[in-house]
Amino acid sequence: MEILFDLDEFVVIMLAVAGALSIFFVIWYMVSAIVLAPEVLAEIFLDGVFCAALYRRLSRIEHRHWLKSAFARTQAPFLWTLLFLTFAAVVSSRYAPEAISIGGVVRHLTAPPR
């Protein structure tokens, strides 16, 4: 039993060492990629600037449940889209009564006259 316990400890130690080496190599790869590719550094800089600007803007928003904000922000565009699509559906059904989809309306529109 003593041998198995030592083996378990050895496996745990080896996993910790492998994890530490993995983290080291990932950090080394990222640093070398930034040194070799300046556009990555520029993109990270821009992401930081955008995050800072958005954070300042979002900090002034009143704090309420996100669902209320989502409904408040999307209510008017949703209603306009609903009205437009309803109007388009009524016009399409009058124009091409045999059509069961928008593809049928397009086929009716592009068909040669009879």
N, C-alpha and C positions, 0 to 999 in steps of 0.2 A: 504494500500500500504506500509506503514511503516513496517509492520510485514514481508512481503515478502522480502523487502530489507535487513532486519536484518537476515533473514534466509539464503539469498544468501551469506552474509558476513560470517555467521557461517559455511556454507558449504565450502567456500574457505579456511577459517582458518583450518577446520578439514582436508581438503585435504592436506594442507601444513604440518600439524602435522603428518598425516599418511605417507606422503612422507619422512619426516625427520626420523620417526621411522623405515620405511622400509630401508632407507640407513644405519641407525645405526645397524639394525639387520643383514644386508648383510655384513657390515664391521666386526661385531662381529663374524659372522659365518666364514668368511674367516680367521680371526686371529686365531680362535679356531681350524679350520681345519689345518692351518699351524703348530700350536703347537702340535696337535695330530698326524699329518702326516708329518714327516720330508722329505719324498720323494717329496712332493709338493714344499717345500722350495728349495730342490736341483734342481728340474726341473725349477723353476723360475730363479734360479741362472744361470743354463746352458742357458736358453733362453736369459737372459741378456748378457751373454758372447758372444753367437752367434750373437745377434743383434749388439753388439759393433764391433765385427770383420767384419760383413758384412757391417756395416755403413762405416767403414774405407775404405774397399775395394771399395764400391760403390761411395765414395766421389772422387776417382781418375778417374772415368769414365767420358769421355767427355759428355757434356750435349747436347743432341739432342733429337728429337722426339722419343718416345718409339717404334713407328712402324718401323722406320728406323733401330733401334737396333735389333728389333725382326727379321726383314728380314735378316739383316747382320749375325746374330747368327744362324739362322735356314736354310739359303739358301743351304749350302752344305749337311747337313743331309737330307733335303727334297729331293734334287736331287738324292742322293744315294738311298734313300728309294723308290723314284719313279722309278729309273732304276731297282732296285732289284724286285719290285713288277711287273713291266712290263715284265721283263725276266721270272719271275715265272709264269705269266699269259700266256705267249707264250709257255713255256715248258708244262704247264698244259693243254693248249688247244690242243697241239700236242699229248700229252700222253693219254688224256681222252677227245676226241672230243664231246662225248655225255654229259659231265658234264656241268652244268650251274652254279655251285658254287664250293667252295673248298671242301664241303662235298661230292660232286659227284666225285671229284678227289680222295679223301680218300677212298670212297667206291670202286672205280675202282682199286685202289692200293691194297686194302685188300680183294678183291673178289677172289675166287678160280679160277684157270686158266680153260678155256673152252676147 
